[in-house]
Amino acid sequence: MRNWIEIEKRHRAFWQWAPVDRPLIQVIYDAYVDTELVAAAMGEGQLLPHKIDPAPILPEYDKVAAAREQIGDDAIGVAEPLLGIPWLEAICGCRVMVADGKSLWPESPATEIASIAVDEQNPWFRKLLDVIAVVIDHADGHYAVGLSHLRGPADVLVALLGTADFFAAFYDAPERIARLADQVAEVWLHVAHAQAQIVPRYRGGYGVRQFGLWAPDLAPWLQDDTSSMMSLGHYRQLFLRSMARMSTFPYGVLHLHIPSLHLSEMFAEVPNVRAINLYFDSPTISLSDAMPTLQRLQERRMPLILAKDVYQGFTLQEYKEILDGLSPRGLSVHLAAESVAEGRAVMEAVRAMAKG
């Protein structure tokens, strides 16, 4: 059994930018396969909310939580209710499609989008709350349950409008895009607050998605992956206000893929963004390329969560490169392993490096 006092101390130090001997570490040893399990259970074609059964996924949450104990890293087990389903896009009006028994994606509706709103009887909204309730009951306090994955305003609008119409509207109808983005933000807030009312505390705080982070208070996930395809000026003009409206919870984590690095310092200005996560999932931007921006973010005392992707961590060699360029304060790094045994060995190496 891991020492919870030590784990909590390290997580609080991460948020507080306190002095530490090493970064906060999560070892990624296996894929989080709930998307494939959901898709396999649903069959081909359009997914309807009443067909969703979380039962096949519940053992996945047990496995993720158990791995944390077995590896002995700093992460906590967090059940994230059905990561693979595009909940917010569906609530806002997209159809959800299943293909090949392993993938899900949002599809634009056939009708013109004039406005976006949600009511209490929206079937996707009701199903999301039902799923969370089942997961909470299954976890039974043995591990944390996080808020679900809700994408940002640009992500939802590109799904609703289609890529070509979305980007054309930047020039043809920017006021419409900004208005719809604000409406998406209102739906996001409604859905997030509804979840926050039923998700229980875990050891006095909350878990952050599948990232294994513990926070002293509610910690939602903010993201807008489509931002990687636009300029700083366009994002600031059309979407920043909406993102700021969404950022009302005390421990917001802003997620970016590395092609959005040029926006990271802008996002660091958003109130209640308490940490920034970066996925190094593009060969065009290396650690060394990103280092000056990461160092400037650290100068702002902005906590950073660095990973290669949702299922991939850095090698120990890359970890050394990170330590050469960044302070361990307010730093969380995901490291790679292929098994629980290798994960233990990775953590032994991390502790040895800290002592050295």
C-alpha positions as CSV (number, residue, x, y, z in Angstrom):
1,M,0.0,0.0,0.0
2,R,1.4,3.4,-1.0
3,N,1.9,6.2,1.5
4,W,-1.0,8.5,0.8
5,I,0.5,11.3,3.0
6,E,3.6,11.4,0.7
7,I,1.4,11.3,-2.5
8,E,-0.8,14.1,-1.3
9,K,2.3,16.1,-0.3
10,R,3.7,15.8,-3.8
11,H,0.5,16.8,-5.5
12,R,0.0,19.8,-3.3
13,A,3.6,20.8,-4.0
14,F,2.9,20.5,-7.8
15,W,0.0,23.0,-7.6
16,Q,1.7,25.3,-5.2
17,W,5.0,25.5,-7.1
18,A,6.8,24.4,-3.9
19,P,10.4,23.1,-3.7
20,V,10.7,19.4,-4.6
21,D,13.4,16.9,-5.2
22,R,11.9,15.7,-8.5
23,P,8.8,16.1,-10.8
24,L,5.5,14.4,-10.2
25,I,5.6,11.1,-12.1
26,Q,3.0,9.0,-13.8
27,V,4.2,5.8,-15.6
28,I,2.2,4.9,-18.6
29,Y,2.3,1.1,-18.9
30,D,-0.9,0.3,-20.8
31,A,-3.5,1.8,-23.1
32,Y,-6.8,3.1,-21.7
33,V,-9.0,1.1,-24.0
34,D,-12.5,2.3,-23.2
35,T,-13.1,3.8,-26.6
36,E,-12.6,0.4,-28.3
37,L,-14.7,-1.4,-25.7
38,V,-17.6,1.1,-26.2
39,A,-17.4,0.8,-30.0
40,A,-17.2,-2.9,-29.9
41,A,-20.3,-3.1,-27.8
42,M,-22.3,-0.7,-29.9
43,G,-21.9,-2.1,-33.5
44,E,-21.7,-0.1,-36.7
45,G,-23.5,3.1,-37.6
46,Q,-25.1,5.8,-35.5
47,L,-24.7,5.5,-31.7
48,L,-27.8,6.4,-29.8
49,P,-27.5,7.3,-26.1
50,H,-30.0,4.7,-24.9
51,K,-27.8,2.0,-26.2
52,I,-24.8,3.0,-24.1
53,D,-24.0,0.5,-21.3
54,P,-21.0,1.3,-19.2
55,A,-20.8,-2.2,-17.7
56,P,-18.1,-3.5,-20.0
57,I,-15.8,-0.6,-19.1
58,L,-16.0,-0.8,-15.3
59,P,-13.2,-3.5,-15.0
60,E,-11.0,-1.0,-16.9
61,Y,-11.3,1.5,-14.1
62,D,-10.4,-1.2,-11.5
63,K,-7.3,-2.2,-13.6
64,V,-6.1,1.4,-13.9
65,A,-6.4,2.0,-10.2
66,A,-4.7,-1.2,-9.3
67,A,-1.7,-0.4,-11.6
68,R,-1.0,2.7,-9.7
69,E,-0.5,0.7,-6.5
70,Q,1.6,-1.9,-8.3
71,I,3.9,0.5,-10.0
72,G,4.3,2.8,-7.1
73,D,4.5,6.1,-9.0
74,D,2.9,9.4,-7.9
75,A,-0.4,9.1,-9.8
76,I,-3.7,8.2,-8.4
77,G,-6.3,6.0,-10.1
78,V,-9.1,8.0,-11.7
79,A,-12.1,6.6,-13.5
80,E,-13.0,8.9,-16.4
81,P,-16.6,8.1,-17.5
82,L,-16.4,6.8,-21.1
83,L,-13.5,8.9,-22.4
84,G,-14.1,7.8,-26.0
85,I,-17.6,9.3,-26.4
86,P,-17.8,12.9,-27.7
87,W,-20.3,13.9,-25.1
88,L,-20.4,17.6,-25.6
89,E,-20.5,17.4,-29.4
90,A,-23.5,15.0,-29.0
91,I,-25.2,17.2,-26.5
92,C,-24.8,20.2,-28.8
93,G,-26.4,18.4,-31.7
94,C,-23.8,16.1,-33.5
95,R,-24.6,12.5,-34.4
96,V,-22.1,10.0,-33.0
97,M,-20.9,7.4,-35.4
98,V,-19.2,4.0,-34.8
99,A,-16.9,2.3,-37.4
100,D,-14.9,-0.9,-37.5
101,G,-15.9,-1.8,-33.9
102,K,-13.1,0.4,-32.5
103,S,-13.7,4.1,-33.3
104,L,-16.2,6.8,-32.5
105,W,-16.5,10.3,-33.9
106,P,-19.0,13.2,-34.1
107,E,-20.7,13.8,-37.4
108,S,-22.2,17.2,-38.4
109,P,-26.0,17.3,-38.3
110,A,-27.8,17.7,-41.7
111,T,-29.6,20.9,-40.6
112,E,-28.3,24.5,-40.4
113,I,-27.0,25.4,-36.9
114,A,-28.7,28.7,-35.8
115,S,-28.1,28.4,-32.1
116,I,-26.8,25.9,-29.5
117,A,-28.4,25.2,-26.1
118,V,-29.1,22.3,-23.7
119,D,-32.1,21.5,-21.6
120,E,-32.4,19.1,-18.7
121,Q,-34.1,16.4,-20.8
122,N,-31.4,16.3,-23.6
123,P,-30.9,12.5,-23.9
124,W,-27.2,12.7,-24.2
125,F,-27.0,14.9,-21.2
126,R,-29.2,12.5,-19.2
127,K,-27.1,9.5,-20.3
128,L,-23.9,11.1,-19.3
129,L,-25.1,11.7,-15.8
130,D,-26.5,8.2,-15.6
131,V,-23.1,6.8,-16.7
132,I,-21.3,8.9,-14.1
133,A,-23.7,7.6,-11.4
134,V,-22.9,4.0,-12.4
135,V,-19.2,4.6,-12.3
136,I,-19.4,6.4,-8.9
137,D,-21.4,3.5,-7.5
138,H,-18.8,1.0,-8.9
139,A,-15.8,2.8,-7.6
140,D,-17.4,3.0,-4.2
141,G,-14.7,5.4,-2.9
142,H,-11.8,3.0,-3.6
143,Y,-10.5,5.4,-6.3
144,A,-11.4,8.8,-7.7
145,V,-14.1,9.5,-10.3
146,G,-13.3,12.5,-12.5
147,L,-15.4,14.8,-14.6
148,S,-15.9,13.5,-18.1
149,H,-14.0,14.6,-21.2
150,L,-15.7,17.7,-22.6
151,R,-14.0,19.4,-25.6
152,G,-13.8,23.1,-26.2
153,P,-15.7,25.6,-28.3
154,A,-13.6,25.4,-31.5
155,D,-13.6,21.6,-31.3
156,V,-17.4,21.5,-31.0
157,L,-18.0,24.0,-33.7
158,V,-15.8,22.3,-36.2
159,A,-17.7,19.1,-35.6
160,L,-21.1,20.8,-35.9
161,L,-20.3,23.0,-39.0
162,G,-17.8,20.8,-40.8
163,T,-14.2,21.8,-41.4
164,A,-14.6,23.9,-44.6
165,D,-17.6,25.9,-43.4
166,F,-16.0,26.4,-40.0
167,F,-12.8,28.0,-41.3
168,A,-14.6,29.9,-44.0
169,A,-16.8,31.6,-41.4
170,F,-13.7,33.1,-39.8
171,Y,-13.8,35.6,-42.7
172,D,-17.4,35.4,-43.8
173,A,-19.2,35.4,-40.5
174,P,-16.8,35.9,-37.5
175,E,-19.5,37.4,-35.3
176,R,-21.6,34.2,-35.8
177,I,-18.6,32.0,-34.9
178,A,-17.9,34.1,-31.7
179,R,-21.6,33.9,-30.8
180,L,-21.9,30.2,-31.3
181,A,-18.6,29.7,-29.3
182,D,-20.2,31.6,-26.4
183,Q,-23.2,29.3,-26.6
184,V,-21.0,26.2,-26.5
185,A,-19.3,27.6,-23.5
186,E,-22.6,28.0,-21.7
187,V,-23.5,24.4,-22.5
188,W,-20.1,23.3,-21.3
189,L,-20.6,25.1,-18.0
190,H,-24.1,23.5,-17.6
191,V,-22.8,20.0,-18.2
192,A,-19.7,20.5,-16.1
193,H,-21.6,21.9,-13.1
194,A,-24.1,19.1,-13.3
195,Q,-21.3,16.6,-13.0
196,A,-19.6,18.5,-10.2
197,Q,-22.8,18.2,-8.2
198,I,-22.7,14.4,-8.1
199,V,-18.9,13.5,-8.4
200,P,-17.7,12.8,-4.9
201,R,-14.5,14.0,-3.3
202,Y,-11.7,11.6,-3.0
203,R,-9.4,11.9,0.0
204,G,-10.6,15.5,0.4
205,G,-10.0,16.5,-3.2
206,Y,-10.7,15.4,-6.8
207,G,-9.1,13.4,-9.5
208,V,-8.2,14.9,-12.9
209,R,-9.3,12.7,-15.8
210,Q,-7.1,9.6,-16.5
211,F,-4.1,11.8,-15.8
212,G,-3.7,10.6,-12.2
213,L,-3.6,14.1,-10.8
214,W,-5.1,14.9,-7.4
215,A,-6.3,18.4,-6.8
216,P,-7.5,20.0,-3.5
217,D,-10.7,21.2,-5.3
218,L,-12.6,20.7,-8.6
219,A,-10.3,20.4,-11.5
220,P,-11.9,20.3,-14.9
221,W,-10.2,19.6,-18.2
222,L,-10.1,22.5,-20.7
223,Q,-9.1,21.9,-24.3
224,D,-9.5,23.1,-27.8
225,D,-7.5,20.8,-30.1
226,T,-8.7,22.7,-33.2
227,S,-6.6,25.6,-32.0
228,S,-3.6,23.9,-33.5
229,M,-4.9,24.9,-37.0
230,M,-5.4,28.6,-36.3
231,S,-3.3,31.7,-35.6
232,L,-2.9,33.4,-32.2
233,G,-4.9,36.3,-33.6
234,H,-7.9,34.2,-34.7
235,Y,-8.1,32.3,-31.5
236,R,-7.9,35.5,-29.4
237,Q,-10.5,37.2,-31.5
238,L,-13.0,34.3,-31.8
239,F,-12.6,31.8,-28.9
240,L,-10.6,33.2,-26.0
241,R,-13.6,34.9,-24.4
242,S,-15.5,31.6,-24.5
243,M,-12.6,29.7,-23.0
244,A,-12.3,32.2,-20.2
245,R,-16.0,31.9,-19.5
246,M,-15.6,28.1,-19.1
247,S,-12.6,28.6,-16.7
248,T,-14.6,29.0,-13.5
249,F,-13.5,26.0,-11.5
250,P,-10.5,26.6,-9.1
251,Y,-8.0,24.0,-10.6
252,G,-8.4,24.1,-14.3
253,V,-6.0,22.1,-16.5
254,L,-5.6,23.4,-20.0
255,H,-4.7,20.7,-22.5
256,L,-2.8,21.4,-25.7
257,H,-1.2,19.3,-28.4
258,I,2.2,20.5,-29.2
259,P,1.2,22.2,-32.6
260,S,-0.8,24.6,-30.3
261,L,2.4,25.6,-28.5
262,H,2.2,29.1,-30.0
263,L,-1.0,29.7,-28.0
264,S,0.2,28.4,-24.7
265,E,1.3,31.7,-23.2
266,M,-2.0,33.2,-24.1
267,F,-3.8,30.4,-22.3
268,A,-1.6,31.0,-19.3
269,E,-3.3,34.4,-18.9
270,V,-6.8,32.8,-18.5
271,P,-8.0,33.0,-14.9
272,N,-8.2,29.7,-13.1
273,V,-5.9,27.9,-15.5
274,R,-3.7,26.3,-12.8
275,A,-1.7,23.9,-15.1
276,I,-1.0,23.4,-18.8
277,N,-0.7,19.9,-20.3
278,L,1.3,19.5,-23.5
279,Y,1.2,16.4,-25.7
280,F,4.5,16.0,-27.7
281,D,2.7,14.1,-30.5
282,S,4.1,15.8,-33.6
283,P,7.6,15.1,-35.1
284,T,7.8,18.8,-36.2
285,I,8.3,20.1,-32.6
286,S,10.9,18.5,-30.4
287,L,11.6,19.0,-26.7
288,S,14.5,21.3,-27.5
289,D,12.3,23.3,-29.9
290,A,9.6,23.7,-27.2
291,M,12.1,24.4,-24.3
292,P,12.2,28.2,-24.6
293,T,8.4,28.4,-24.4
294,L,8.2,25.9,-21.5
295,Q,10.9,27.9,-19.6
296,R,8.8,31.1,-20.1
297,L,5.8,29.3,-18.7
298,Q,7.8,28.2,-15.7
299,E,8.9,31.8,-15.2
300,R,5.2,32.6,-14.8
301,R,5.1,29.8,-12.2
302,M,2.7,27.8,-14.4
303,P,2.6,24.1,-13.5
304,L,3.3,21.9,-16.6
305,I,2.2,18.3,-17.4
306,L,4.3,16.8,-20.1
307,A,3.5,13.7,-22.0
308,K,3.8,12.3,-25.5
309,D,0.2,11.4,-25.9
310,V,-2.7,10.1,-23.8
311,Y,-1.2,6.6,-23.9
312,Q,2.5,7.4,-24.3
313,G,5.2,8.6,-21.9
314,F,8.8,9.8,-22.4
315,T,11.8,7.6,-22.2
316,L,14.3,8.0,-19.3
317,Q,16.7,9.7,-21.8
318,E,14.0,12.2,-22.7
319,Y,13.3,12.7,-19.0
320,K,16.9,13.6,-18.5
321,E,16.6,16.2,-21.3
322,I,13.5,17.6,-19.6
323,L,15.3,17.9,-16.2
324,D,18.3,19.6,-17.9
325,G,16.0,22.4,-19.2
326,L,13.3,22.8,-16.6
327,S,12.8,23.1,-12.8
328,P,11.2,20.2,-11.1
329,R,8.9,22.7,-9.4
330,G,5.3,22.5,-10.7
331,L,6.3,19.8,-13.2
332,S,4.6,16.5,-13.9
333,V,6.1,14.1,-16.5
334,H,4.6,10.9,-17.9
335,L,7.2,8.2,-18.5
336,A,6.9,5.1,-20.6
337,A,6.8,1.4,-19.6
338,E,5.6,-1.8,-21.2
339,S,4.6,-3.6,-18.1
340,V,4.1,-3.2,-14.4
341,A,7.5,-4.6,-13.7
342,E,9.1,-2.1,-16.1
343,G,7.1,0.6,-14.5
344,R,8.6,-0.2,-11.1
345,A,12.1,-0.2,-12.6
346,V,11.4,3.2,-14.2
347,M,10.3,4.6,-10.8
348,E,13.5,3.2,-9.2
349,A,15.6,5.0,-11.8
350,V,13.6,8.2,-11.2
351,R,14.3,8.1,-7.5
352,A,17.9,7.2,-8.0
353,M,18.3,10.2,-10.3
354,A,16.7,12.5,-7.7
355,K,19.1,11.3,-5.0
356,G,22.1,11.7,-7.3
